[in-house]
Amino acid sequence: MGLLRLLVIVVVIWLALSVIKWLRHRVIKERNTRSAPEVTRMVRCAYCGLYVTSDEAVRAGDQTFCSSEHKASLNRNHSS
Ligand SMILES: [Zn+2]
């Protein structure tokens, strides 16, 4: 009976370690996938539909534009 109990304990410890290992692996993987698109995030110009990086994009509220000219063009269209 003692040997069986020891075997159960060993299996439980092994399972716990496996779960910890798996969770760690998943967290690292999630971090990598989360940080990668942040660098090369593309946003669409609301005026011409061109895709530009979020660094280059001109923002107006929740809309993004490829240039300040297109931002101004859309504002002009809305007012007229
Ligand atoms: Zn544009």
PDB file of the backbone (N, CA, C, O) and the ligand in Angstrom, with CONECT records:
HET     ZN  A 101       1
ATOM      1  N   MET A   1       0.841  -1.209   0.000  1.00  0.00           N
ATOM      2  CA  MET A   1       0.000   0.000   0.000  1.00  0.00           C
ATOM      3  C   MET A   1       0.876   1.259   0.000  1.00  0.00           C
ATOM      4  O   MET A   1       0.548   2.262  -0.635  1.00  0.00           O
ATOM      5  N   GLY A   2       1.998   1.182   0.729  1.00  0.00           N
ATOM      6  CA  GLY A   2       2.917   2.329   0.833  1.00  0.00           C
ATOM      7  C   GLY A   2       3.507   2.696  -0.513  1.00  0.00           C
ATOM      8  O   GLY A   2       3.671   3.875  -0.830  1.00  0.00           O
ATOM      9  N   LEU A   3       3.825   1.682  -1.306  1.00  0.00           N
ATOM     10  CA  LEU A   3       4.445   1.915  -2.617  1.00  0.00           C
ATOM     11  C   LEU A   3       3.460   2.590  -3.565  1.00  0.00           C
ATOM     12  O   LEU A   3       3.832   3.467  -4.344  1.00  0.00           O
ATOM     13  N   LEU A   4       2.182   2.165  -3.487  1.00  0.00           N
ATOM     14  CA  LEU A   4       1.135   2.735  -4.349  1.00  0.00           C
ATOM     15  C   LEU A   4       0.926   4.212  -4.025  1.00  0.00           C
ATOM     16  O   LEU A   4       0.759   5.048  -4.912  1.00  0.00           O
ATOM     17  N   ARG A   5       0.941   4.508  -2.709  1.00  0.00           N
ATOM     18  CA  ARG A   5       0.747   5.892  -2.269  1.00  0.00           C
ATOM     19  C   ARG A   5       1.907   6.757  -2.793  1.00  0.00           C
ATOM     20  O   ARG A   5       1.691   7.878  -3.252  1.00  0.00           O
ATOM     21  N   LEU A   6       3.115   6.235  -2.722  1.00  0.00           N
ATOM     22  CA  LEU A   6       4.307   6.954  -3.185  1.00  0.00           C
ATOM     23  C   LEU A   6       4.193   7.215  -4.685  1.00  0.00           C
ATOM     24  O   LEU A   6       4.537   8.295  -5.166  1.00  0.00           O
ATOM     25  N   LEU A   7       3.707   6.213  -5.415  1.00  0.00           N
ATOM     26  CA  LEU A   7       3.554   6.331  -6.860  1.00  0.00           C
ATOM     27  C   LEU A   7       2.556   7.434  -7.210  1.00  0.00           C
ATOM     28  O   LEU A   7       2.765   8.222  -8.132  1.00  0.00           O
ATOM     29  N   VAL A   8       1.445   7.463  -6.428  1.00  0.00           N
ATOM     30  CA  VAL A   8       0.410   8.495  -6.651  1.00  0.00           C
ATOM     31  C   VAL A   8       1.002   9.882  -6.414  1.00  0.00           C
ATOM     32  O   VAL A   8       0.765  10.807  -7.191  1.00  0.00           O
ATOM     33  N   ILE A   9       1.782  10.021  -5.325  1.00  0.00           N
ATOM     34  CA  ILE A   9       2.390  11.313  -4.988  1.00  0.00           C
ATOM     35  C   ILE A   9       3.337  11.763  -6.110  1.00  0.00           C
ATOM     36  O   ILE A   9       3.340  12.930  -6.502  1.00  0.00           O
ATOM     37  N   VAL A  10       4.126  10.831  -6.609  1.00  0.00           N
ATOM     38  CA  VAL A  10       5.080  11.137  -7.686  1.00  0.00           C
ATOM     39  C   VAL A  10       4.344  11.603  -8.932  1.00  0.00           C
ATOM     40  O   VAL A  10       4.746  12.571  -9.578  1.00  0.00           O
ATOM     41  N   VAL A  11       3.249  10.896  -9.268  1.00  0.00           N
ATOM     42  CA  VAL A  11       2.458  11.248 -10.451  1.00  0.00           C
ATOM     43  C   VAL A  11       1.841  12.637 -10.297  1.00  0.00           C
ATOM     44  O   VAL A  11       1.834  13.430 -11.238  1.00  0.00           O
ATOM     45  N   VAL A  12       1.316  12.925  -9.086  1.00  0.00           N
ATOM     46  CA  VAL A  12       0.701  14.228  -8.820  1.00  0.00           C
ATOM     47  C   VAL A  12       1.736  15.345  -8.965  1.00  0.00           C
ATOM     48  O   VAL A  12       1.459  16.374  -9.580  1.00  0.00           O
ATOM     49  N   ILE A  13       2.927  15.142  -8.399  1.00  0.00           N
ATOM     50  CA  ILE A  13       4.000  16.144  -8.490  1.00  0.00           C
ATOM     51  C   ILE A  13       4.403  16.344  -9.953  1.00  0.00           C
ATOM     52  O   ILE A  13       4.614  17.472 -10.399  1.00  0.00           O
ATOM     53  N   TRP A  14       4.507  15.241 -10.688  1.00  0.00           N
ATOM     54  CA  TRP A  14       4.889  15.312 -12.102  1.00  0.00           C
ATOM     55  C   TRP A  14       3.837  16.086 -12.909  1.00  0.00           C
ATOM     56  O   TRP A  14       4.168  16.894 -13.776  1.00  0.00           O
ATOM     57  N   LEU A  15       2.576  15.820 -12.602  1.00  0.00           N
ATOM     58  CA  LEU A  15       1.480  16.518 -13.288  1.00  0.00           C
ATOM     59  C   LEU A  15       1.522  18.017 -12.985  1.00  0.00           C
ATOM     60  O   LEU A  15       1.363  18.848 -13.879  1.00  0.00           O
ATOM     61  N   ALA A  16       1.740  18.348 -11.706  1.00  0.00           N
ATOM     62  CA  ALA A  16       1.794  19.750 -11.293  1.00  0.00           C
ATOM     63  C   ALA A  16       2.929  20.468 -12.018  1.00  0.00           C
ATOM     64  O   ALA A  16       2.752  21.586 -12.501  1.00  0.00           O
ATOM     65  N   LEU A  17       4.087  19.829 -12.094  1.00  0.00           N
ATOM     66  CA  LEU A  17       5.239  20.427 -12.773  1.00  0.00           C
ATOM     67  C   LEU A  17       4.962  20.613 -14.255  1.00  0.00           C
ATOM     68  O   LEU A  17       5.356  21.618 -14.846  1.00  0.00           O
ATOM     69  N   SER A  18       4.281  19.640 -14.854  1.00  0.00           N
ATOM     70  CA  SER A  18       3.936  19.719 -16.273  1.00  0.00           C
ATOM     71  C   SER A  18       3.017  20.902 -16.551  1.00  0.00           C
ATOM     72  O   SER A  18       3.190  21.625 -17.532  1.00  0.00           O
ATOM     73  N   VAL A  19       2.033  21.086 -15.667  1.00  0.00           N
ATOM     74  CA  VAL A  19       1.071  22.184 -15.821  1.00  0.00           C
ATOM     75  C   VAL A  19       1.793  23.531 -15.696  1.00  0.00           C
ATOM     76  O   VAL A  19       1.547  24.449 -16.478  1.00  0.00           O
ATOM     77  N   ILE A  20       2.692  23.640 -14.701  1.00  0.00           N
ATOM     78  CA  ILE A  20       3.452  24.882 -14.496  1.00  0.00           C
ATOM     79  C   ILE A  20       4.299  25.192 -15.730  1.00  0.00           C
ATOM     80  O   ILE A  20       4.356  26.331 -16.192  1.00  0.00           O
ATOM     81  N   LYS A  21       4.948  24.164 -16.249  1.00  0.00           N
ATOM     82  CA  LYS A  21       5.795  24.298 -17.437  1.00  0.00           C
ATOM     83  C   LYS A  21       4.958  24.785 -18.619  1.00  0.00           C
ATOM     84  O   LYS A  21       5.362  25.690 -19.349  1.00  0.00           O
ATOM     85  N   TRP A  22       3.784  24.171 -18.797  1.00  0.00           N
ATOM     86  CA  TRP A  22       2.889  24.490 -19.906  1.00  0.00           C
ATOM     87  C   TRP A  22       2.376  25.921 -19.794  1.00  0.00           C
ATOM     88  O   TRP A  22       2.306  26.650 -20.784  1.00  0.00           O
ATOM     89  N   LEU A  23       2.010  26.318 -18.545  1.00  0.00           N
ATOM     90  CA  LEU A  23       1.504  27.669 -18.322  1.00  0.00           C
ATOM     91  C   LEU A  23       2.575  28.707 -18.620  1.00  0.00           C
ATOM     92  O   LEU A  23       2.299  29.739 -19.232  1.00  0.00           O
ATOM     93  N   ARG A  24       3.810  28.424 -18.180  1.00  0.00           N
ATOM     94  CA  ARG A  24       4.925  29.334 -18.420  1.00  0.00           C
ATOM     95  C   ARG A  24       5.149  29.497 -19.919  1.00  0.00           C
ATOM     96  O   ARG A  24       5.327  30.609 -20.417  1.00  0.00           O
ATOM     97  N   HIS A  25       5.137  28.391 -20.619  1.00  0.00           N
ATOM     98  CA  HIS A  25       5.347  28.380 -22.062  1.00  0.00           C
ATOM     99  C   HIS A  25       4.280  29.217 -22.759  1.00  0.00           C
ATOM    100  O   HIS A  25       4.571  29.965 -23.692  1.00  0.00           O
ATOM    101  N   ARG A  26       3.043  29.079 -22.292  1.00  0.00           N
ATOM    102  CA  ARG A  26       1.919  29.801 -22.882  1.00  0.00           C
ATOM    103  C   ARG A  26       2.050  31.303 -22.651  1.00  0.00           C
ATOM    104  O   ARG A  26       1.773  32.093 -23.554  1.00  0.00           O
ATOM    105  N   VAL A  27       2.466  31.701 -21.458  1.00  0.00           N
ATOM    106  CA  VAL A  27       2.608  33.123 -21.122  1.00  0.00           C
ATOM    107  C   VAL A  27       3.687  33.746 -22.011  1.00  0.00           C
ATOM    108  O   VAL A  27       3.498  34.845 -22.533  1.00  0.00           O
ATOM    109  N   ILE A  28       4.812  33.054 -22.184  1.00  0.00           N
ATOM    110  CA  ILE A  28       5.906  33.553 -23.018  1.00  0.00           C
ATOM    111  C   ILE A  28       5.434  33.696 -24.461  1.00  0.00           C
ATOM    112  O   ILE A  28       5.732  34.690 -25.123  1.00  0.00           O
ATOM    113  N   LYS A  29       4.699  32.702 -24.942  1.00  0.00           N
ATOM    114  CA  LYS A  29       4.175  32.709 -26.305  1.00  0.00           C
ATOM    115  C   LYS A  29       3.217  33.888 -26.507  1.00  0.00           C
ATOM    116  O   LYS A  29       3.277  34.581 -27.522  1.00  0.00           O
ATOM    117  N   GLU A  30       2.336  34.103 -25.530  1.00  0.00           N
ATOM    118  CA  GLU A  30       1.359  35.192 -25.603  1.00  0.00           C
ATOM    119  C   GLU A  30       2.061  36.536 -25.633  1.00  0.00           C
ATOM    120  O   GLU A  30       1.672  37.429 -26.386  1.00  0.00           O
ATOM    121  N   ARG A  31       3.095  36.680 -24.816  1.00  0.00           N
ATOM    122  CA  ARG A  31       3.853  37.934 -24.765  1.00  0.00           C
ATOM    123  C   ARG A  31       4.474  38.224 -26.121  1.00  0.00           C
ATOM    124  O   ARG A  31       4.446  39.358 -26.598  1.00  0.00           O
ATOM    125  N   ASN A  32       5.038  37.182 -26.744  1.00  0.00           N
ATOM    126  CA  ASN A  32       5.693  37.345 -28.039  1.00  0.00           C
ATOM    127  C   ASN A  32       4.702  37.759 -29.109  1.00  0.00           C
ATOM    128  O   ASN A  32       4.996  38.642 -29.915  1.00  0.00           O
ATOM    129  N   THR A  33       3.524  37.130 -29.130  1.00  0.00           N
ATOM    130  CA  THR A  33       2.543  37.453 -30.156  1.00  0.00           C
ATOM    131  C   THR A  33       1.922  38.822 -29.900  1.00  0.00           C
ATOM    132  O   THR A  33       1.472  39.488 -30.832  1.00  0.00           O
ATOM    133  N   ARG A  34       1.899  39.233 -28.652  1.00  0.00           N
ATOM    134  CA  ARG A  34       1.304  40.523 -28.318  1.00  0.00           C
ATOM    135  C   ARG A  34       2.250  41.662 -28.689  1.00  0.00           C
ATOM    136  O   ARG A  34       1.797  42.687 -29.199  1.00  0.00           O
ATOM    137  N   SER A  35       3.537  41.509 -28.448  1.00  0.00           N
ATOM    138  CA  SER A  35       4.485  42.591 -28.683  1.00  0.00           C
ATOM    139  C   SER A  35       4.858  42.716 -30.159  1.00  0.00           C
ATOM    140  O   SER A  35       5.206  43.806 -30.614  1.00  0.00           O
ATOM    141  N   ALA A  36       4.789  41.622 -30.909  1.00  0.00           N
ATOM    142  CA  ALA A  36       5.216  41.651 -32.306  1.00  0.00           C
ATOM    143  C   ALA A  36       4.370  42.577 -33.187  1.00  0.00           C
ATOM    144  O   ALA A  36       4.941  43.408 -33.893  1.00  0.00           O
ATOM    145  N   PRO A  37       3.033  42.472 -33.177  1.00  0.00           N
ATOM    146  CA  PRO A  37       2.252  43.333 -34.062  1.00  0.00           C
ATOM    147  C   PRO A  37       2.289  44.802 -33.656  1.00  0.00           C
ATOM    148  O   PRO A  37       1.992  45.681 -34.464  1.00  0.00           O
ATOM    149  N   GLU A  38       2.649  45.062 -32.424  1.00  0.00           N
ATOM    150  CA  GLU A  38       2.709  46.435 -31.918  1.00  0.00           C
ATOM    151  C   GLU A  38       3.740  47.261 -32.684  1.00  0.00           C
ATOM    152  O   GLU A  38       3.546  48.459 -32.891  1.00  0.00           O
ATOM    153  N   VAL A  39       4.834  46.626 -33.103  1.00  0.00           N
ATOM    154  CA  VAL A  39       5.926  47.320 -33.789  1.00  0.00           C
ATOM    155  C   VAL A  39       5.525  47.693 -35.211  1.00  0.00           C
ATOM    156  O   VAL A  39       5.772  48.814 -35.655  1.00  0.00           O
ATOM    157  N   THR A  40       4.901  46.746 -35.930  1.00  0.00           N
ATOM    158  CA  THR A  40       4.554  46.976 -37.331  1.00  0.00           C
ATOM    159  C   THR A  40       3.043  47.053 -37.520  1.00  0.00           C
ATOM    160  O   THR A  40       2.506  46.482 -38.469  1.00  0.00           O
ATOM    161  N   ARG A  41       2.365  47.746 -36.636  1.00  0.00           N
ATOM    162  CA  ARG A  41       0.908  47.861 -36.754  1.00  0.00           C
ATOM    163  C   ARG A  41       0.553  48.762 -37.920  1.00  0.00           C
ATOM    164  O   ARG A  41       1.055  49.880 -38.039  1.00  0.00           O
ATOM    165  N   MET A  42      -0.335  48.251 -38.791  1.00  0.00           N
ATOM    166  CA  MET A  42      -0.754  49.020 -39.949  1.00  0.00           C
ATOM    167  C   MET A  42      -2.149  49.581 -39.705  1.00  0.00           C
ATOM    168  O   MET A  42      -3.034  48.898 -39.191  1.00  0.00           O
ATOM    169  N   VAL A  43      -2.318  50.836 -40.087  1.00  0.00           N
ATOM    170  CA  VAL A  43      -3.640  51.462 -39.972  1.00  0.00           C
ATOM    171  C   VAL A  43      -4.056  51.968 -41.348  1.00  0.00           C
ATOM    172  O   VAL A  43      -3.210  52.298 -42.179  1.00  0.00           O
ATOM    173  N   ARG A  44      -5.357  52.025 -41.580  1.00  0.00           N
ATOM    174  CA  ARG A  44      -5.883  52.374 -42.888  1.00  0.00           C
ATOM    175  C   ARG A  44      -6.260  53.849 -42.921  1.00  0.00           C
ATOM    176  O   ARG A  44      -6.843  54.387 -41.980  1.00  0.00           O
ATOM    177  N   CYS A  45      -5.911  54.483 -44.028  1.00  0.00           N
ATOM    178  CA  CYS A  45      -6.295  55.879 -44.234  1.00  0.00           C
ATOM    179  C   CYS A  45      -7.803  55.915 -44.495  1.00  0.00           C
ATOM    180  O   CYS A  45      -8.304  55.196 -45.360  1.00  0.00           O
ATOM    181  N   ALA A  46      -8.521  56.752 -43.749  1.00  0.00           N
ATOM    182  CA  ALA A  46      -9.984  56.827 -43.880  1.00  0.00           C
ATOM    183  C   ALA A  46     -10.386  57.517 -45.183  1.00  0.00           C
ATOM    184  O   ALA A  46     -11.544  57.439 -45.592  1.00  0.00           O
ATOM    185  N   TYR A  47      -9.431  58.196 -45.842  1.00  0.00           N
ATOM    186  CA  TYR A  47      -9.740  58.934 -47.069  1.00  0.00           C
ATOM    187  C   TYR A  47      -9.453  58.111 -48.322  1.00  0.00           C
ATOM    188  O   TYR A  47     -10.339  57.943 -49.160  1.00  0.00           O
ATOM    189  N   CYS A  48      -8.221  57.590 -48.469  1.00  0.00           N
ATOM    190  CA  CYS A  48      -7.846  56.871 -49.692  1.00  0.00           C
ATOM    191  C   CYS A  48      -7.706  55.367 -49.483  1.00  0.00           C
ATOM    192  O   CYS A  48      -7.577  54.631 -50.461  1.00  0.00           O
ATOM    193  N   GLY A  49      -7.728  54.892 -48.250  1.00  0.00           N
ATOM    194  CA  GLY A  49      -7.659  53.465 -47.983  1.00  0.00           C
ATOM    195  C   GLY A  49      -6.251  52.899 -47.969  1.00  0.00           C
ATOM    196  O   GLY A  49      -6.070  51.684 -47.888  1.00  0.00           O
ATOM    197  N   LEU A  50      -5.255  53.766 -48.046  1.00  0.00           N
ATOM    198  CA  LEU A  50      -3.860  53.325 -48.039  1.00  0.00           C
ATOM    199  C   LEU A  50      -3.465  52.889 -46.625  1.00  0.00           C
ATOM    200  O   LEU A  50      -3.871  53.492 -45.632  1.00  0.00           O
ATOM    201  N   TYR A  51      -2.666  51.827 -46.565  1.00  0.00           N
ATOM    202  CA  TYR A  51      -2.206  51.350 -45.268  1.00  0.00           C
ATOM    203  C   TYR A  51      -0.864  51.972 -44.921  1.00  0.00           C
ATOM    204  O   TYR A  51       0.081  51.912 -45.707  1.00  0.00           O
ATOM    205  N   VAL A  52      -0.791  52.561 -43.755  1.00  0.00           N
ATOM    206  CA  VAL A  52       0.455  53.153 -43.272  1.00  0.00           C
ATOM    207  C   VAL A  52       0.725  52.641 -41.863  1.00  0.00           C
ATOM    208  O   VAL A  52      -0.191  52.194 -41.172  1.00  0.00           O
ATOM    209  N   THR A  53       1.988  52.707 -41.440  1.00  0.00           N
ATOM    210  CA  THR A  53       2.306  52.274 -40.080  1.00  0.00           C
ATOM    211  C   THR A  53       1.729  53.283 -39.084  1.00  0.00           C
ATOM    212  O   THR A  53       1.567  54.461 -39.400  1.00  0.00           O
ATOM    213  N   SER A  54       1.427  52.805 -37.894  1.00  0.00           N
ATOM    214  CA  SER A  54       0.786  53.665 -36.895  1.00  0.00           C
ATOM    215  C   SER A  54       1.677  54.853 -36.513  1.00  0.00           C
ATOM    216  O   SER A  54       1.178  55.878 -36.049  1.00  0.00           O
ATOM    217  N   ASP A  55       2.996  54.714 -36.709  1.00  0.00           N
ATOM    218  CA  ASP A  55       3.910  55.825 -36.421  1.00  0.00           C
ATOM    219  C   ASP A  55       3.724  56.957 -37.422  1.00  0.00           C
ATOM    220  O   ASP A  55       3.771  58.133 -37.060  1.00  0.00           O
ATOM    221  N   GLU A  56       3.509  56.588 -38.698  1.00  0.00           N
ATOM    222  CA  GLU A  56       3.389  57.572 -39.770  1.00  0.00           C
ATOM    223  C   GLU A  56       1.998  58.169 -39.868  1.00  0.00           C
ATOM    224  O   GLU A  56       1.822  59.266 -40.400  1.00  0.00           O
ATOM    225  N   ALA A  57       1.006  57.447 -39.353  1.00  0.00           N
ATOM    226  CA  ALA A  57      -0.389  57.845 -39.529  1.00  0.00           C
ATOM    227  C   ALA A  57      -0.695  59.164 -38.829  1.00  0.00           C
ATOM    228  O   ALA A  57      -0.146  59.481 -37.774  1.00  0.00           O
ATOM    229  N   VAL A  58      -1.603  59.926 -39.465  1.00  0.00           N
ATOM    230  CA  VAL A  58      -2.099  61.171 -38.861  1.00  0.00           C
ATOM    231  C   VAL A  58      -3.444  60.856 -38.235  1.00  0.00           C
ATOM    232  O   VAL A  58      -4.322  60.317 -38.908  1.00  0.00           O
ATOM    233  N   ARG A  59      -3.622  61.173 -36.986  1.00  0.00           N
ATOM    234  CA  ARG A  59      -4.840  60.806 -36.278  1.00  0.00           C
ATOM    235  C   ARG A  59      -5.785  61.988 -36.125  1.00  0.00           C
ATOM    236  O   ARG A  59      -5.371  63.127 -35.915  1.00  0.00           O
ATOM    237  N   ALA A  60      -7.073  61.672 -36.240  1.00  0.00           N
ATOM    238  CA  ALA A  60      -8.120  62.661 -35.970  1.00  0.00           C
ATOM    239  C   ALA A  60      -9.255  61.917 -35.284  1.00  0.00           C
ATOM    240  O   ALA A  60     -10.056  61.251 -35.939  1.00  0.00           O
ATOM    241  N   GLY A  61      -9.320  62.031 -33.975  1.00  0.00           N
ATOM    242  CA  GLY A  61     -10.310  61.284 -33.211  1.00  0.00           C
ATOM    243  C   GLY A  61     -10.009  59.800 -33.294  1.00  0.00           C
ATOM    244  O   GLY A  61      -8.914  59.367 -32.937  1.00  0.00           O
ATOM    245  N   ASP A  62     -10.982  59.007 -33.768  1.00  0.00           N
ATOM    246  CA  ASP A  62     -10.750  57.565 -33.900  1.00  0.00           C
ATOM    247  C   ASP A  62     -10.405  57.195 -35.334  1.00  0.00           C
ATOM    248  O   ASP A  62     -10.305  56.010 -35.651  1.00  0.00           O
ATOM    249  N   GLN A  63     -10.218  58.188 -36.215  1.00  0.00           N
ATOM    250  CA  GLN A  63      -9.860  57.926 -37.607  1.00  0.00           C
ATOM    251  C   GLN A  63      -8.382  58.186 -37.821  1.00  0.00           C
ATOM    252  O   GLN A  63      -7.769  59.008 -37.141  1.00  0.00           O
ATOM    253  N   THR A  64      -7.815  57.453 -38.798  1.00  0.00           N
ATOM    254  CA  THR A  64      -6.404  57.632 -39.121  1.00  0.00           C
ATOM    255  C   THR A  64      -6.265  57.949 -40.602  1.00  0.00           C
ATOM    256  O   THR A  64      -7.071  57.501 -41.418  1.00  0.00           O
ATOM    257  N   PHE A  65      -5.244  58.718 -40.946  1.00  0.00           N
ATOM    258  CA  PHE A  65      -5.006  59.136 -42.324  1.00  0.00           C
ATOM    259  C   PHE A  65      -3.539  58.957 -42.664  1.00  0.00           C
ATOM    260  O   PHE A  65      -2.681  58.947 -41.781  1.00  0.00           O
ATOM    261  N   CYS A  66      -3.247  58.811 -43.991  1.00  0.00           N
ATOM    262  CA  CYS A  66      -1.870  58.618 -44.432  1.00  0.00           C
ATOM    263  C   CYS A  66      -1.102  59.933 -44.410  1.00  0.00           C
ATOM    264  O   CYS A  66       0.123  59.930 -44.295  1.00  0.00           O
ATOM    265  N   SER A  67      -1.800  61.044 -44.518  1.00  0.00           N
ATOM    266  CA  SER A  67      -1.136  62.345 -44.517  1.00  0.00           C
ATOM    267  C   SER A  67      -2.076  63.405 -43.958  1.00  0.00           C
ATOM    268  O   SER A  67      -3.283  63.185 -43.852  1.00  0.00           O
ATOM    269  N   SER A  68      -1.518  64.543 -43.608  1.00  0.00           N
ATOM    270  CA  SER A  68      -2.345  65.632 -43.067  1.00  0.00           C
ATOM    271  C   SER A  68      -3.243  66.216 -44.158  1.00  0.00           C
ATOM    272  O   SER A  68      -4.299  66.773 -43.856  1.00  0.00           O
ATOM    273  N   GLU A  69      -2.821  66.089 -45.458  1.00  0.00           N
ATOM    274  CA  GLU A  69      -3.651  66.574 -46.568  1.00  0.00           C
ATOM    275  C   GLU A  69      -4.955  65.782 -46.641  1.00  0.00           C
ATOM    276  O   GLU A  69      -6.030  66.351 -46.831  1.00  0.00           O
ATOM    277  N   HIS A  70      -4.846  64.466 -46.487  1.00  0.00           N
ATOM    278  CA  HIS A  70      -6.044  63.630 -46.557  1.00  0.00           C
ATOM    279  C   HIS A  70      -6.946  63.862 -45.352  1.00  0.00           C
ATOM    280  O   HIS A  70      -8.170  63.777 -45.453  1.00  0.00           O
ATOM    281  N   LYS A  71      -6.344  64.148 -44.237  1.00  0.00           N
ATOM    282  CA  LYS A  71      -7.126  64.470 -43.036  1.00  0.00           C
ATOM    283  C   LYS A  71      -7.935  65.738 -43.297  1.00  0.00           C
ATOM    284  O   LYS A  71      -9.114  65.819 -42.952  1.00  0.00           O
ATOM    285  N   ALA A  72      -7.281  66.726 -43.912  1.00  0.00           N
ATOM    286  CA  ALA A  72      -7.951  67.992 -44.228  1.00  0.00           C
ATOM    287  C   ALA A  72      -9.012  67.774 -45.304  1.00  0.00           C
ATOM    288  O   ALA A  72     -10.086  68.371 -45.240  1.00  0.00           O
ATOM    289  N   SER A  73      -8.719  66.916 -46.303  1.00  0.00           N
ATOM    290  CA  SER A  73      -9.663  66.652 -47.396  1.00  0.00           C
ATOM    291  C   SER A  73     -10.958  66.057 -46.871  1.00  0.00           C
ATOM    292  O   SER A  73     -12.044  66.455 -47.292  1.00  0.00           O
ATOM    293  N   LEU A  74     -10.847  65.101 -45.949  1.00  0.00           N
ATOM    294  CA  LEU A  74     -12.037  64.471 -45.424  1.00  0.00           C
ATOM    295  C   LEU A  74     -12.872  65.457 -44.618  1.00  0.00           C
ATOM    296  O   LEU A  74     -14.102  65.436 -44.673  1.00  0.00           O
ATOM    297  N   ASN A  75     -12.201  66.311 -43.879  1.00  0.00           N
ATOM    298  CA  ASN A  75     -12.911  67.323 -43.080  1.00  0.00           C
ATOM    299  C   ASN A  75     -13.663  68.278 -43.998  1.00  0.00           C
ATOM    300  O   ASN A  75     -14.770  68.714 -43.685  1.00  0.00           O
ATOM    301  N   ARG A  76     -13.037  68.607 -45.160  1.00  0.00           N
ATOM    302  CA  ARG A  76     -13.657  69.516 -46.120  1.00  0.00           C
ATOM    303  C   ARG A  76     -14.926  68.867 -46.716  1.00  0.00           C
ATOM    304  O   ARG A  76     -15.965  69.512 -46.855  1.00  0.00           O
ATOM    305  N   ASN A  77     -14.802  67.552 -47.068  1.00  0.00           N
ATOM    306  CA  ASN A  77     -15.938  66.833 -47.636  1.00  0.00           C
ATOM    307  C   ASN A  77     -17.112  66.763 -46.661  1.00  0.00           C
ATOM    308  O   ASN A  77     -18.274  66.849 -47.058  1.00  0.00           O
ATOM    309  N   HIS A  78     -16.786  66.607 -45.390  1.00  0.00           N
ATOM    310  CA  HIS A  78     -17.848  66.498 -44.399  1.00  0.00           C
ATOM    311  C   HIS A  78     -18.602  67.813 -44.225  1.00  0.00           C
ATOM    312  O   HIS A  78     -19.817  67.827 -44.029  1.00  0.00           O
ATOM    313  N   SER A  79     -17.848  68.930 -44.300  1.00  0.00           N
ATOM    314  CA  SER A  79     -18.473  70.222 -44.039  1.00  0.00           C
ATOM    315  C   SER A  79     -19.313  70.681 -45.226  1.00  0.00           C
ATOM    316  O   SER A  79     -20.284  71.414 -45.035  1.00  0.00           O
ATOM    317  N   SER A  80     -18.962  70.267 -46.461  1.00  0.00           N
ATOM    318  CA  SER A  80     -19.676  70.742 -47.645  1.00  0.00           C
ATOM    319  C   SER A  80     -20.907  69.893 -47.944  1.00  0.00           C
ATOM    320  O   SER A  80     -21.621  70.161 -48.911  1.00  0.00           O
TER     321      SER A  80
HETATM  322 ZN    ZN A 101      -4.798  58.814 -47.640  1.00  0.00          ZN2+
END
